Amino acid sequence: MTSWKKWTSALLAAGIIVGSGAVWQDNSVQAASVTSKVTAPTDVTLKSAGKTLTQKGLLLGGSTWVSLTAVKDVAGGTLTYNAKTKEYSLTAANNTMKISLADGEPTLRVNNYYPNVEAKLIKGRLYIPFSAMRDYLGVQGSWNGKTKTLALSKVEQNSVKVKAATVKVSIKNAEVDIQYPQVSGLASDEAEAAINKVLKDEVDTFVADFKKQTAEYGSATADRPYAFESTYVVTYNENGVLGLVTQRYEDYAGAHGMTTRTGHTFALDTGKELSLDDVLQNNKAMRETLGKKVGEQLKARGGYLEGYNGLNKDQDFYVTPTGVVVFFQLYEYTAYAEGFPEFPFTYKELLPKGAEPFSGVTSEK
């Protein structure tokens, strides 16, 4: 790993750049997090397809943890280990979760994107929190507090493939690693082309800007190169809707690099990119309520720089299996050290009673 990536990875893993949004869990599993006050690991029975798994989960630190091998058994996909880099890779549900042990302590990323999630190495075995399984690997669970049993099953996801495409850029003394998502397998060729165009146009714009900036700043040096990196993560893939977060990192040998993020929510039947208003089913009252709640939380947290007057017209957000996360860019309303301010809300909080997420915006159910 190059020096600038090590530096960036350390910041991301520490949560300085990732923001401090809450980790999502199914309500059925959250009971384990809320009611547990144990300080030592407690065994959790794991079940899948009605059968008890030989491996045990753990109740630790107020969260339910599952070993990486057990995750693979339920999620399917592939699990590999690179002895040279000391890195495990688990591919499932259009994401690749990588856990590196190169620096001793586990460092977790998904498609080179660093979520606010940690892995633990316990008695020689790697564990991840259940929330990470649900958010990124397509596994849901049902928690039984009395028996301390977690029943796991795969989520029924859309029939769409999301693969990383790359852009080759050669600039002297610049380290460039560009990966962006492209979709395939949709029933509509027009919808597929529309989604891919949005994602390709976005990365092309940033590549052009990077080339322009490097030309204006002049040549970098070999010991402090410029850097440009882009990546993505799939955050939702159900009910005919695909959710992603794309991320770009730029460093022109200044005090620190700069990271930007974009949330994308697409209806797979039409290729339309959904706005926050679409997700809220055009409920103006709820949008106003949401804006007030976000403002209260934003102003109460450290590093607030003032200026918030409500949600933006084209508000940044992304969707997850359990709700919507509203977020802001670095420096938008908070100091750099605060990272990306994130504010999660469940669908139950945002939608009318009995309403299904994305009803009325897609015909695929």
Number of C-alpha atoms within 10 A of each C-alpha: 8 7 11 18 13 11 12 17 20 14 16 21 19 16 20 17 25 23 23 16 18 13 13 20 23 17 12 14 22 18 18 21 15 10 11 16 13 11 10 10 15 15 16 22 18 23 20 16 11 10 9 14 16 10 14 19 25 22 23 20 14 17 22 28 25 27 21 20 15 19 21 18 13 20 23 17 16 12 18 11 14 10 9 7 11 14 17 20 20 22 20 20 25 20 21 23 24 23 24 20 16 13 8 9 13 20 22 27 22 23 20 18 22 24 21 20 19 18 21 19 14 11 6 7 11 18 22 23 23 25 23 23 26 25 21 24 29 25 23 24 24 17 21 16 15 6 9 18 21 26 20 23 18 18 17 12 15 19 13 18 13 18 14 15 13 16 15 9 14 10 14 13 15 20 18 19 15 19 22 24 22 19 19 16 12 18 13 14 13 13 19 21 15 18 24 18 12 15 16 17 11 14 22 12 10 16 21 10 12 18 14 11 12 18 11 9 10 9 15 17 12 10 9 15 17 24 22 22 19 24 24 23 26 25 25 27 26 21 19 22 26 26 22 22 20 21 20 21 19 18 21 21 16 9 7 12 15 15 20 15 20 17 21 22 25 22 21 28 19 21 23 18 17 17 20 20 15 15 20 21 20 12 14 11 10 17 18 13 13 20 17 15 14 22 16 12 12 21 16 10 11 11 16 17 13 11 10 16 9 16 19 10 9 9 15 19 23 23 27 23 22 19 18 20 20 22 22 23 18 21 16 15 19 22 15 16 16 20 23 26 26 21 21 20 20 15 21 14 12 20 17 14 9 7 12 12 21 22 16 11 18 17 14 16 10
